[in-house]
Amino acid sequence: MKMAMFVTVFICGAGVMCLEMLGFRMLPPYFGSSIYMTGSLISIFLLALSFGYYLGGRISDKKPSARVLGLIIALSGLVILIVAYLYRPLCQVIASWGLHVRWGSLLASTILFVIPATLLGMVSPFAIKLSTLALGDVGKTAGNLYAISTVGSVVGTLATSFYLIALFRLHIIILGLGILLTLLGLALLPLRPRILLLLFLLAPVAHSYWLVDPSTFRILETKESLYHYILIGEDKDWRVMQFNRAIQSGISKKDNITSIAPYTDGFHLGLVFVPNARKVLFVGCGGATGPRQFRKLYPNIQVDIVEIDPEVVKMAKKYFYLNEDEKLKVHIDDGRVYLNRTKEKYDIIIMDAYFSEAIPFHLTTKEFMEIAKKHLNPGGVIICNVIGSVSGEKSRYPRSQFKTLKRVFKNVYVFPVVFEDEKPSNYNKDISRNIILIATDGKKLAKNQIIDGAKKLKNNIIPYIVSIAEAMLTYDLKVSDVPTLLDDYAPVDDLIKVTIE
C-alpha cells in the first residue's frame, strides 16, 4: 500500500500542474493573455484544490477505501477527456457573449477546471488515510506523501512547459493526461468496475474542435508554440497571422508585401528623422511585413529582427516570404535580453512586440527605454506602436507610454493612424486606434518638415505614410493622471484592457 500511494500522489501531483499549465494555452485564444486570465486560472485551481482537500478528508474518514480513491482518480481522468473535446466550443460560446475578459476567463476557468482540480485535490487526504491505516505513523506518512506530491507537481510543471507543449498539439496532451489518470484510477479498482470503465474509455469519441476565426479567412495552419496559439489564414485578398484571437500581421496576396494594417507605414517615418540610416532593428517579427518592406525599399539598410518565438519566425518564412540574407538577419531572443547582450548600434529601433492583445511589460518601461537609447546612434530614433485613443478613457496607455518616453528622450512625436473613412484633420480622438510614437534626442522637426519627408518616401507599398504624418499632434499629450512605466510598476495590462473593451 505504501508504494502504491507514493506512485498515486506523484502522478496526481504532476497531473494537477500539467492541467494548470495547459490552461495557460487553452484560454488565451479566446480571452487573451492578460493578467486577468492568469489570475482567474490560478485562483480557480487554488480554490478547487482547497475544496478537494476538504472533501477528501471528510470522505476518507467515512470510507477509507482504495476502491473509492480509484473511482475519484478515474473520474478526474474522464472529466479531463471531456474537457479535451469541449473546451474550444465552450470558450467560443463564452467569448461570444461579450463579457469583459476578466469575467469571461473566470467563468471558463470555473467550468473547465473546478471539477477535475477538486477531484485531484481529494487524492492526498485519501492517500494519507490509507497509508496511515497501513503504517500508523501519521506525521511521517503525511510528510512523505506531501513531499512526493510536490515533487510530482514540479515534474508536471517542467515536463509540460519545457517539453510537452513544444512537442505535441494541445488536445493530444490533454487526452494523454486524461487517459493516464483514468488508467491510474482503474488500477485501484476491483476487476469488474475496472473492465466497465475501460470499455467506456475506449468508446468512440467526438472529433476535437479547432479554433475557427469567425471571419471569412480560410485556415491554412495552426500551431501551438511556447508563447502563442498561432493561426495562419487567408481570403482572396489577404493572408494573415493571428496570435490567439488577435490578428498580428497581414499581407496583400497581390504583391505579397503591402500590409493589411496601415500602421506599419508609420515605421517608415523613421527615415524622415534619420535619412541616412544604415541599421534598423525590429523588436517583434509577426509576419515580418515591416522588415521585408525595409529590405525591399531600402536595399542599403541592414535590417535585424529580434523575435522570442521561433515558431513565429518559421511561419513568417513559410507563409510570408521572409528570407534571411546578408542584409536581413533574425535573432531568436527576448528583445530586452538581446539589447542587454549585444554591442550593436542602430539608427532606428522599432518596437512592435505584442502577445495577442497584450504587450510584454518589460519592453515598455523607462529602464528599457534607457537600454534602447544606449543602442541608438547619435540622432537615432525609437518607434513604438501602441494601441489606444488620443483622448478619453482609452488614451491611458498611449499617454503613459508617451510620458515614459519623455522621461528618457528630449523629443517625442505622436502620430495617430487614421482610418480610411477619416481625415487626418478630422477624426474621432476618443476611439482606439494604432498610434505611432517616435522618440529621439536628435534635432526637433516641424510638422511640415515631416509631411514633406513622408511625401518623398510614399509609394504603392506604403500608401498611408503621408496621412499618418499629417495626423501628427502639435501638442503634448496630457500625462498628469497616468503613471510613468517602471520595472517595479508597469500596469500595462490594466492600461490596455480599456482600449480593447
C-alpha positions in Angstrom: 0.0 0.0 0.0 2.9 2.4 0.8 4.5 2.2 -2.6 1.1 2.4 -4.4 0.2 5.6 -2.5 3.6 7.1 -3.3 3.1 6.5 -7.0 -0.5 7.7 -6.9 0.2 11.1 -5.2 3.2 11.6 -7.5 1.2 11.1 -10.7 -1.8 13.1 -9.4 0.5 15.9 -8.3 2.1 16.0 -11.7 -1.4 15.9 -13.3 -2.7 18.9 -11.4 0.2 21.1 -12.5 0.1 19.7 -16.0 -3.6 20.6 -16.3 -3.0 24.1 -14.9 -0.1 24.8 -17.3 -2.3 23.6 -20.2 -4.9 26.1 -19.1 -2.5 28.8 -19.9 -2.7 27.6 -23.5 -6.3 26.7 -23.6 -7.8 30.1 -22.6 -5.7 32.8 -24.4 -7.1 32.2 -27.9 -10.5 33.4 -26.5 -9.7 35.7 -23.6 -6.2 37.0 -24.4 -3.0 36.6 -22.3 -3.6 39.3 -19.8 -3.0 39.2 -16.1 -6.8 38.7 -15.7 -6.7 35.4 -17.4 -3.6 34.3 -15.3 -5.3 35.4 -12.1 -8.5 33.7 -12.9 -6.9 30.4 -13.7 -4.6 30.3 -10.7 -7.4 31.3 -8.3 -9.8 28.6 -9.6 -7.2 25.9 -9.2 -6.3 27.1 -5.7 -10.0 27.2 -4.7 -10.8 23.8 -6.3 -7.8 22.1 -4.6 -8.8 23.6 -1.2 -12.3 22.2 -1.6 -10.8 18.9 -2.7 -8.6 18.7 0.4 -11.7 19.3 2.5 -13.9 16.8 0.7 -11.1 14.2 0.5 -10.6 14.4 4.3 -14.3 14.1 5.1 -14.9 11.2 2.7 -11.7 9.3 3.5 -12.7 9.3 7.2 -16.0 7.7 6.4 -14.9 5.3 3.6 -11.1 4.8 3.7 -11.1 2.5 0.6 -8.7 2.2 -2.3 -11.7 1.5 -4.4 -13.2 4.9 -3.6 -9.9 6.6 -4.3 -9.7 4.7 -7.6 -13.1 6.0 -8.6 -12.2 9.6 -7.7 -9.0 9.4 -9.8 -10.7 7.6 -12.8 -13.5 10.2 -12.7 -11.0 13.0 -12.8 -9.4 11.4 -15.9 -12.7 11.0 -17.6 -13.7 14.7 -16.9 -10.3 15.8 -18.4 -11.1 13.7 -21.5 -14.4 15.5 -21.9 -12.6 18.8 -21.4 -10.2 17.9 -24.3 -13.1 17.8 -26.7 -15.4 20.5 -25.4 -13.1 23.4 -24.2 -12.8 25.0 -27.7 -16.6 25.3 -28.4 -17.3 26.2 -24.8 -14.7 29.0 -24.8 -16.0 30.2 -28.2 -19.5 30.5 -26.8 -18.4 32.3 -23.6 -16.3 34.7 -25.7 -19.2 35.4 -28.0 -21.2 36.7 -25.0 -19.1 39.8 -24.9 -18.1 39.6 -21.3 -15.1 41.5 -20.1 -12.0 39.4 -20.3 -11.7 39.1 -16.6 -15.2 37.6 -16.2 -15.1 35.5 -19.4 -11.8 33.9 -18.3 -13.0 33.4 -14.8 -16.2 31.7 -16.0 -14.4 29.5 -18.5 -11.8 28.5 -15.8 -14.5 27.6 -13.4 -16.4 25.4 -15.8 -13.4 23.7 -17.3 -11.2 23.1 -14.2 -13.2 23.1 -11.0 -14.3 19.5 -11.2 -11.0 17.8 -12.2 -8.9 20.0 -9.8 -11.3 19.3 -7.0 -11.2 15.5 -7.6 -7.4 15.6 -7.8 -7.3 17.6 -4.6 -9.1 14.8 -2.8 -6.3 12.4 -3.6 -3.7 13.5 -0.9 -6.1 13.2 2.1 -7.2 9.8 0.9 -3.6 8.6 0.4 -2.7 9.8 3.8 -5.6 8.0 5.4 -4.9 4.7 3.6 -1.2 4.9 4.3 -1.8 5.7 7.9 -4.1 2.6 8.3 -1.2 0.6 7.0 1.7 2.3 8.8 0.3 4.0 11.8 2.8 6.9 11.7 0.7 9.8 10.8 3.2 12.7 10.8 5.9 10.9 8.9 3.4 9.4 6.4 1.7 12.8 5.7 5.1 14.5 5.3 6.4 11.9 2.9 3.2 11.9 0.8 3.1 15.7 0.5 6.7 15.8 -0.3 6.3 13.3 -3.1 3.2 15.0 -4.4 5.1 18.3 -4.5 7.9 16.7 -6.4 5.3 15.3 -8.8 3.9 18.9 -9.2 7.4 20.2 -10.1 7.9 17.4 -12.6 4.5 18.1 -14.2 5.2 21.8 -14.4 8.6 21.4 -16.0 7.7 18.5 -18.3 4.6 20.4 -19.6 6.2 23.8 -20.1 9.7 22.6 -21.3 8.8 19.7 -23.5 5.1 18.6 -24.0 3.8 21.9 -25.3 6.7 22.1 -27.7 6.4 18.6 -28.9 2.6 17.8 -29.1 -0.6 19.5 -30.0 -2.6 20.8 -27.1 -5.5 18.4 -27.4 -3.2 15.4 -27.6 -1.5 16.4 -24.3 -4.9 16.8 -22.6 -6.1 13.5 -23.9 -2.9 11.8 -22.7 -3.3 13.3 -19.2 -6.9 12.1 -19.1 -6.0 8.6 -20.2 -3.2 8.4 -17.7 -5.3 9.4 -14.8 -8.2 7.1 -15.9 -5.8 4.2 -16.1 -4.3 5.0 -12.7 -7.8 5.0 -11.2 -8.6 1.8 -12.9 -5.6 0.1 -11.3 -7.0 0.8 -7.9 -10.4 -0.7 -8.6 -11.6 -4.3 -8.4 -11.8 -6.2 -11.7 -15.4 -5.7 -12.8 -15.6 -1.9 -12.4 -12.2 -1.7 -14.0 -13.4 -3.5 -17.1 -16.5 -1.4 -17.4 -14.6 1.9 -17.1 -12.0 0.7 -19.6 -14.7 -0.1 -22.1 -16.1 3.4 -21.6 -12.7 4.9 -22.1 -12.2 3.1 -25.4 -15.6 4.1 -26.8 -15.6 6.3 -29.8 -15.4 10.0 -29.0 -16.3 13.1 -31.0 -13.8 14.9 -33.2 -11.9 17.7 -31.5 -12.9 21.2 -32.2 -10.4 23.7 -33.6 -10.3 27.4 -33.3 -12.0 28.9 -36.3 -11.8 32.6 -37.0 -15.3 34.0 -37.3 -14.3 36.0 -40.4 -14.1 34.7 -43.9 -10.5 33.6 -43.7 -9.6 30.1 -44.7 -7.3 28.5 -42.1 -4.0 27.3 -43.6 -2.2 26.2 -40.5 -2.4 26.4 -36.7 0.5 25.9 -34.3 0.8 25.8 -30.5 4.1 27.4 -29.6 5.6 28.1 -26.2 4.2 31.7 -26.4 1.2 31.8 -28.7 -1.6 29.9 -30.4 -0.6 30.8 -34.0 -3.1 30.8 -36.8 -2.4 31.4 -40.5 -5.4 32.2 -42.6 -6.3 33.9 -45.9 -9.1 35.0 -48.2 -9.0 36.0 -51.8 -7.1 39.3 -51.0 -5.2 38.9 -47.8 -3.1 36.4 -45.8 -2.9 37.0 -42.1 -1.0 35.7 -39.0 -3.1 35.6 -35.8 -1.9 35.2 -32.2 -4.6 33.7 -30.1 -7.7 35.8 -31.0 -5.9 38.9 -32.4 -4.5 39.4 -35.9 -0.9 40.5 -35.8 0.2 40.7 -39.4 -1.3 40.6 -42.9 -0.1 41.0 -46.4 -1.8 41.6 -49.8 -1.8 38.5 -51.9 -1.4 40.7 -55.0 2.1 41.8 -54.2 2.9 39.8 -51.0 4.3 42.8 -49.3 1.7 45.5 -48.8 0.4 45.5 -45.2 -3.2 44.9 -44.2 -2.6 47.3 -41.4 -1.8 50.9 -42.3 0.1 51.5 -39.1 3.2 49.7 -40.4 3.6 52.6 -42.9 4.3 54.7 -39.9 7.5 52.8 -39.3 9.0 54.4 -42.4 8.8 57.8 -40.8 12.0 56.9 -39.1 13.7 57.7 -42.3 12.4 61.2 -42.2 14.2 61.7 -38.9 17.3 59.7 -40.0 17.5 60.0 -43.8 20.9 58.3 -43.9 20.0 55.4 -41.7 22.1 52.3 -42.2 20.9 49.9 -39.4 17.4 49.2 -38.3 16.2 46.9 -35.5 12.7 45.4 -35.3 11.7 44.0 -31.9 8.9 41.7 -32.8 8.6 39.7 -36.0 5.0 38.6 -36.7 4.6 38.2 -40.4 7.7 40.4 -40.9 5.8 42.8 -43.1 7.8 45.9 -41.9 11.2 44.3 -42.1 10.5 43.0 -45.6 9.4 46.4 -46.7 12.6 48.0 -45.4 14.6 45.3 -47.1 12.9 45.9 -50.5 12.6 49.6 -50.4 16.0 50.5 -48.8 18.5 47.9 -50.1 21.5 49.6 -48.4 20.0 49.3 -44.9 20.9 46.4 -42.6 17.7 45.0 -41.0 17.8 43.0 -37.8 14.8 41.3 -36.3 14.5 40.1 -32.7 11.7 37.6 -32.1 11.3 35.5 -29.0 9.2 32.8 -30.6 11.0 30.6 -33.1 7.7 29.2 -34.4 6.6 32.7 -35.4 9.8 33.0 -37.5 9.1 29.6 -39.1 5.6 30.7 -40.0 6.9 34.0 -41.4 9.3 32.2 -43.6 6.8 29.6 -44.7 3.8 31.9 -45.4 5.0 35.5 -45.5 8.1 35.2 -47.7 10.7 36.1 -45.0 14.1 35.3 -46.3 17.3 35.9 -44.4 20.3 37.2 -46.4 23.4 39.4 -45.8 21.1 42.5 -45.2 18.3 40.8 -43.1 19.1 38.8 -40.0 16.8 37.2 -37.5 17.7 36.7 -33.8 15.7 34.4 -31.7 15.7 36.1 -28.3 13.7 38.4 -26.0 14.1 41.9 -27.2 15.3 43.3 -23.9 17.7 40.4 -23.4 19.1 40.9 -26.9 19.8 44.6 -26.3 21.4 43.8 -22.9 23.8 41.4 -24.6 24.5 43.0 -28.0 27.1 45.7 -28.7 25.3 46.7 -32.0 24.2 50.3 -32.5 21.1 51.2 -34.6 19.8 54.3 -36.3 16.2 53.2 -35.9 14.7 50.8 -33.3 11.1 49.8 -34.0 9.0 48.3 -31.1 6.2 46.1 -32.4 6.2 43.2 -29.9 2.7 42.1 -29.0 1.4 38.9 -27.3 -2.1 38.6 -28.6 -3.8 41.7 -27.2 -1.1 42.4 -24.6 2.4 43.9 -24.6 5.3 42.4 -22.7 5.5 45.0 -19.9 9.3 44.8 -19.6 9.5 46.3 -23.2 7.5 49.4 -22.2 9.4 50.7 -19.1 11.7 53.7 -18.5 14.5 51.3 -17.8 14.0 49.5 -21.1 13.9 52.8 -23.0 17.2 53.8 -21.4 18.7 50.5 -22.5 17.4 51.0 -26.1 18.7 54.6 -26.1 22.2 53.3 -25.4 22.0 51.3 -28.7 21.0 54.3 -30.8 23.5 56.1 -32.9 23.5 59.9 -32.5 20.3 61.3 -33.8 18.7 57.9 -33.8 15.0 57.2 -33.1 12.9 54.6 -31.3 9.5 54.0 -32.8 6.7 52.4 -30.7 3.4 51.0 -32.0 0.8 51.5 -29.2 -2.9 50.9 -29.1 -5.4 53.4 -27.7 -7.1 56.7 -28.2 -5.7 60.2 -28.3 -8.1 61.4 -25.6 -10.7 60.0 -23.3 -10.6 56.8 -21.1 -9.0 54.7 -23.8 -6.0 57.0 -24.1 -4.4 56.0 -20.8 -1.9 53.6 -22.2 -0.7 55.8 -25.1 -0.4 58.7 -22.7 1.5 56.6 -20.2 3.9 55.4 -22.8 4.4 59.0 -24.1 5.2 60.1 -20.5 7.7 57.3 -20.1 9.4 58.2 -23.4 9.5 61.8 -22.4 11.5 60.8 -19.3 14.2 59.4 -21.5 14.2 61.4 -24.7 14.1 65.1 -25.5 11.5 64.9 -28.3 8.5 62.6 -28.6 6.2 62.8 -31.6 2.6 61.4 -31.7 1.1 60.1 -34.9 -2.4 58.7 -34.7 -3.2 56.3 -37.5 -6.5 57.4 -39.1 -8.9 55.0 -40.6 -9.7 55.1 -44.3 -13.0 56.9 -43.8 -11.4 59.6 -41.7 -9.3 62.7 -42.5 -6.0 63.5 -40.7 -7.5 66.8 -39.7 -10.8 65.4 -38.6 -11.0 62.1 -36.8 -12.6 60.7 -33.6 -10.0 61.2 -30.9 -11.9 59.0 -28.4 -11.8 55.7 -30.2 -9.0 53.1 -30.1 -6.5 53.0 -32.9 -2.9 52.4 -33.6 -0.7 55.3 -32.5 2.9 55.7 -33.6 5.2 57.3 -31.0 8.6 58.4 -32.2 11.2 59.5 -29.7 14.7 61.0 -30.3 17.4 63.2 -28.9 18.0 64.5 -32.4 17.1 67.8 -33.9 13.4 68.7 -33.5 11.4 68.7 -36.7 8.4 70.8 -37.6 5.2 69.1 -38.7 5.6 70.5 -42.3 9.1 69.1 -42.5 7.8 65.6 -41.5 5.0 65.8 -44.0 7.4 66.8 -46.8 9.7 63.9 -45.9 6.8 61.5 -45.9 5.7 62.6 -49.3 9.2 61.8 -50.7 9.0 58.3 -49.2 5.4 57.5 -50.3 4.9 54.7 -52.8 2.4 51.9 -53.6 3.7 49.7 -50.9 3.4 52.3 -48.1 0.4 54.5 -49.3 -0.6 55.7 -45.8 2.6 57.3 -44.7 1.5 60.8 -45.7 -1.8 60.6 -43.9 -0.1 59.3 -40.8 2.3 62.3 -40.9 -0.5 64.7 -41.5 -2.3 63.5 -38.4 0.7 64.3 -36.2 -0.2 66.1 -33.0 1.3 69.5 -32.5 0.8 69.4 -28.7 1.9 67.1 -25.9 -0.5 64.6 -24.5 -1.8 65.1 -21.0 0.2 62.9 -18.6 -0.6 64.2 -15.1 -3.1 61.4 -14.4 -1.1 58.4 -15.9 1.9 56.7 -14.4 5.5 56.5 -15.8 6.0 52.8 -16.6 8.8 51.4 -14.4 10.2 47.9 -14.0 8.7 47.8 -10.5 5.4 49.4 -11.5 4.1 48.9 -15.1 0.3 48.2 -15.0 0.3 47.7 -18.8 -2.5 45.1 -18.7 -4.7 47.3 -16.8 -4.0 50.3 -19.1 -4.5 48.4 -22.2 -7.7 46.5 -21.2 -9.9 49.6 -21.6 -8.6 50.1 -25.1 -10.0 46.8 -26.3 -13.3 46.7 -24.5 
